[in-house]
């Protein structure tokens, strides 16, 4: 059975790669100038569904695999539903009383009971670690193989593999995964995918809906295309639905300064705005 699961995963990965490479890739050097003005090094990949075009800055980096960090919460949420780790997106898991901080500042949203929905919104690490432990190594690996997620390596601990373990995924693979989630064609149940779509809605307006998730991989220098340049890895992935059209995106950057994290969001939105994803 493990051999069959691995074979199915490899076949799925091949199908997805073939599908994504069938699309037209268009380089955007002007995006590079925007990255430079923001003092950032990274890549942005946007799939414009209407024209079947992959818009990209730095295609080589867009195919380089990095730790998924908290972007893995999208996948983890569906595993949690389909393994019964939690019953729905609202079931709370009690806080264990450990005060958790970011940059020396306690995170009020983390230091309380959380659910799939609140844990996605506030990127509550401990909550998604707990649901991964409830799912267990064997069932998690089976889902990773079935979906063909990234390099399918969950070494490093059931509650650490996406944070500092063996799992890696590229911007190209992120976009492929999100397209399947939006279409409801992942092997997860229809209910699990619908829940994942609901809890990733970050912004809803009369004319558009934004699904998004950030990720921050600390001490991730081993993932850098240039390993001599130590940095954390920052992700911003998701999609925008507007006027019956969809734009899927994945950005990753080297984070070297505290405000670089915010820049990954503003820069991506700027590019998407220019493409008409939010208006026009």
C-alpha positions as CSV (number, residue, x, y, z in Angstrom):
1,X,0.0,0.0,0.0
2,X,2.8,2.6,0.8
3,X,4.3,1.8,-2.6
4,X,1.0,2.3,-4.3
5,X,0.4,5.6,-2.5
6,X,3.9,6.8,-3.5
7,X,3.2,5.8,-7.2
8,X,-0.1,7.6,-7.2
9,X,1.5,10.7,-5.6
10,X,4.2,10.7,-8.3
11,X,1.6,10.3,-11.0
12,X,-0.4,13.2,-9.6
13,X,2.7,15.4,-9.4
14,X,3.4,14.6,-13.1
15,X,-0.1,15.5,-14.2
16,X,0.0,18.8,-12.3
17,X,3.4,19.7,-13.6
18,X,2.3,18.9,-17.2
19,X,-0.9,21.0,-16.7
20,X,0.9,24.0,-15.2
21,X,3.7,23.9,-17.9
22,X,1.0,23.9,-20.6
23,X,0.3,27.5,-19.7
24,X,2.1,30.5,-21.2
25,X,4.8,32.0,-19.0
26,X,5.4,35.8,-19.3
27,X,8.3,37.5,-17.6
28,X,7.8,40.9,-16.0
29,X,11.0,42.8,-15.6
30,X,9.1,45.8,-14.3
31,X,8.2,43.7,-11.3
32,X,11.9,43.4,-10.7
33,X,12.2,47.1,-10.5
34,X,9.4,47.2,-7.9
35,X,11.2,44.5,-5.9
36,X,14.4,46.6,-6.0
37,X,12.6,49.8,-4.9
38,X,11.3,47.8,-1.9
39,X,14.8,46.4,-1.2
40,X,13.5,42.9,-1.6
41,X,14.8,39.8,-3.2
42,X,12.3,37.2,-4.2
43,X,9.8,36.0,-6.8
44,X,6.1,36.6,-7.7
45,X,4.1,34.2,-9.8
46,X,0.5,35.1,-10.8
47,X,-1.7,32.8,-12.8
48,X,-4.3,34.8,-14.8
49,X,-7.0,32.3,-15.4
50,X,-8.8,34.2,-18.2
51,X,-5.7,34.3,-20.4
52,X,-4.1,31.0,-19.1
53,X,-0.9,33.0,-18.5
54,X,1.7,32.6,-15.8
55,X,3.0,36.1,-15.1
56,X,6.3,35.9,-13.3
57,X,9.3,37.7,-12.0
58,X,12.3,35.4,-11.6
59,X,11.0,32.1,-13.1
60,X,14.0,30.2,-11.8
61,X,13.2,31.1,-8.2
62,X,9.5,30.5,-8.8
63,X,10.5,26.8,-9.4
64,X,12.9,26.6,-6.4
65,X,11.4,24.8,-3.4
66,X,11.3,26.3,0.1
67,X,9.9,25.5,3.5
68,X,6.1,26.2,3.2
69,X,6.0,27.6,6.8
70,X,2.4,28.7,7.7
71,X,1.1,28.5,4.2
72,X,0.9,24.7,5.0
73,X,-2.0,25.5,7.3
74,X,-4.3,25.4,4.3
75,X,-3.4,21.8,3.6
76,X,-3.3,21.0,7.4
77,X,-6.9,22.3,7.8
78,X,-8.2,19.8,5.3
79,X,-6.3,16.9,6.8
80,X,-7.8,18.0,10.2
81,X,-11.4,17.8,8.8
82,X,-11.0,14.5,6.9
83,X,-9.2,12.7,9.8
84,X,-11.6,14.0,12.4
85,X,-8.9,15.9,14.3
86,X,-11.7,18.5,14.7
87,X,-15.3,18.4,13.7
88,X,-15.5,21.7,11.9
89,X,-13.8,25.1,11.5
90,X,-15.4,26.3,14.8
91,X,-14.5,23.6,17.2
92,X,-12.1,25.1,19.8
93,X,-9.0,23.5,21.2
94,X,-8.2,24.8,24.7
95,X,-5.1,26.9,25.2
96,X,-2.5,25.0,27.1
97,X,-1.5,28.1,29.2
98,X,1.9,28.6,27.6
99,X,2.4,32.3,26.8
100,X,3.6,32.6,23.3
101,X,5.3,35.8,21.9
102,X,6.5,37.2,18.6
103,X,9.4,39.6,18.7
104,X,9.2,39.6,22.5
105,X,5.5,40.7,22.5
106,X,2.9,38.3,23.7
107,X,0.3,37.3,21.0
108,X,-3.1,37.7,22.6
109,X,-4.8,35.9,19.7
110,X,-2.5,32.8,20.3
111,X,-2.8,32.8,24.1
112,X,-6.4,31.6,24.2
113,X,-8.5,28.8,22.7
114,X,-8.4,28.6,18.9
115,X,-10.2,26.9,16.1
116,X,-9.3,26.1,12.5
117,X,-10.9,29.5,11.5
118,X,-9.2,31.7,14.1
119,X,-6.0,29.7,13.8
120,X,-5.9,30.5,10.1
121,X,-6.7,34.1,10.6
122,X,-4.1,34.7,13.3
123,X,-1.7,32.0,12.0
124,X,-1.7,30.3,15.4
125,X,1.2,27.8,15.2
126,X,0.4,25.7,18.3
127,X,-3.2,25.0,17.2
128,X,-2.1,23.6,13.8
129,X,0.7,21.6,15.5
130,X,-2.0,20.0,17.7
131,X,-4.3,19.0,14.8
132,X,-1.3,17.6,13.0
133,X,-0.4,15.5,16.1
134,X,-4.0,14.3,16.2
135,X,-3.9,13.3,12.5
136,X,-0.7,11.4,13.1
137,X,2.4,10.7,10.9
138,X,0.9,7.8,8.9
139,X,-2.3,9.6,7.9
140,X,-0.5,12.9,7.2
141,X,2.0,11.1,4.9
142,X,-0.9,9.4,3.1
143,X,-2.6,12.7,2.4
144,X,0.7,14.3,1.3
145,X,1.3,11.5,-1.1
146,X,-2.3,11.5,-2.4
147,X,-2.2,15.2,-3.2
148,X,1.4,15.2,-4.3
149,X,2.2,18.2,-2.1
150,X,5.6,19.7,-2.7
151,X,8.5,17.2,-2.2
152,X,6.2,15.0,0.0
153,X,8.9,14.9,2.7
154,X,7.5,15.2,6.2
155,X,10.6,14.3,8.1
156,X,11.5,16.3,11.2
157,X,8.5,15.6,13.4
158,X,4.8,15.5,12.9
159,X,4.4,19.0,14.4
160,X,7.6,20.5,12.9
161,X,8.0,19.2,9.3
162,X,6.5,22.3,7.6
163,X,8.3,24.8,10.0
164,X,11.9,23.5,10.0
165,X,11.7,19.9,8.8
166,X,12.0,18.3,5.4
167,X,8.9,19.6,3.5
168,X,9.6,21.9,0.6
169,X,7.3,23.6,-2.0
170,X,7.9,26.1,-4.9
171,X,5.8,29.1,-5.9
172,X,4.8,27.1,-9.0
173,X,3.6,24.2,-6.9
174,X,1.8,26.6,-4.5
175,X,-0.2,28.0,-7.4
176,X,-1.0,24.6,-8.8
177,X,-2.3,23.5,-5.4
178,X,-4.4,26.6,-4.9
179,X,-6.0,26.2,-8.3
180,X,-7.1,22.7,-7.4
181,X,-8.5,23.9,-4.1
182,X,-10.5,26.7,-5.7
183,X,-11.9,24.2,-8.3
184,X,-12.6,21.6,-5.6
185,X,-10.5,19.0,-7.4
186,X,-8.2,18.0,-4.6
187,X,-8.7,14.4,-3.2
188,X,-10.0,15.8,0.1
189,X,-13.7,15.6,0.7
190,X,-15.9,18.3,-0.8
191,X,-16.7,19.5,2.7
192,X,-13.0,19.8,3.7
193,X,-12.2,21.9,0.6
194,X,-15.2,24.2,1.1
195,X,-14.1,24.8,4.7
196,X,-10.6,25.6,3.6
197,X,-12.0,28.0,1.0
198,X,-14.1,29.7,3.7
199,X,-11.4,30.1,6.3
200,X,-8.9,31.5,3.8
201,X,-11.1,34.4,2.9
202,X,-9.0,37.3,4.1
203,X,-10.9,40.2,2.6
204,X,-14.4,40.3,1.1
205,X,-15.7,43.4,-0.8
206,X,-18.7,44.0,-3.0
207,X,-16.6,43.6,-6.1
208,X,-13.9,41.0,-5.1
209,X,-13.0,38.3,-2.7
210,X,-9.4,37.7,-1.5
211,X,-8.2,34.3,-0.2
212,X,-4.7,34.6,1.3
213,X,-2.2,33.1,3.7
214,X,1.2,34.4,4.8
215,X,4.1,32.2,5.9
216,X,7.4,33.0,7.6
217,X,10.2,30.4,7.7
218,X,12.8,31.3,10.3
219,X,16.4,30.3,9.9
220,X,15.7,29.1,6.4
221,X,19.0,30.0,4.8
222,X,19.4,26.4,3.6
223,X,16.4,27.0,1.3
224,X,17.9,30.1,-0.3
225,X,18.9,29.9,-4.0
226,X,22.1,31.5,-2.8
227,X,22.9,29.7,0.5
228,X,25.7,32.2,1.4
229,X,23.0,34.8,2.0
230,X,21.4,33.9,5.4
231,X,17.7,35.0,5.6
232,X,14.3,33.9,6.6
233,X,11.7,33.0,4.0
234,X,8.5,35.0,3.7
235,X,5.5,33.7,1.7
236,X,2.2,35.3,0.6
237,X,-0.1,33.0,-1.4
238,X,-3.7,32.9,-2.4
239,X,-6.2,34.0,-5.1
240,X,-8.5,36.8,-6.0
241,X,-12.0,36.4,-7.5
242,X,-13.4,39.5,-9.3
243,X,-16.0,39.9,-12.0
244,X,-16.1,36.1,-12.7
245,X,-12.3,36.1,-13.1
246,X,-9.6,34.6,-10.9
247,X,-5.9,35.4,-10.3
248,X,-3.8,32.9,-8.3
249,X,-0.6,34.1,-6.8
250,X,2.5,33.0,-4.8
251,X,5.2,35.3,-3.6
252,X,8.3,34.4,-1.6
253,X,11.0,36.7,-0.5
254,X,14.2,36.7,1.6
255,X,13.3,38.4,4.9
256,X,16.3,40.3,6.4
257,X,14.6,43.3,8.1
258,X,11.5,43.4,10.4
259,X,9.4,45.4,8.0
260,X,10.1,43.0,5.0
261,X,7.2,40.9,6.2
262,X,4.6,43.6,5.5
263,X,6.2,44.5,2.2
264,X,5.4,41.0,0.7
265,X,1.7,41.8,1.1
266,X,1.7,45.4,-0.2
267,X,4.0,44.5,-3.1
268,X,1.8,41.6,-4.2
269,X,-1.4,43.6,-3.9
270,X,0.2,46.4,-6.0
271,X,1.0,43.9,-8.8
272,X,-2.5,42.3,-8.6
273,X,-4.1,45.8,-8.6
274,X,-2.1,46.7,-11.8
275,X,-3.5,43.5,-13.4
276,X,-7.1,44.4,-12.6
277,X,-7.6,41.8,-9.9
278,X,-9.3,44.2,-7.5
279,X,-10.9,46.7,-9.9
280,X,-11.5,47.5,-13.5
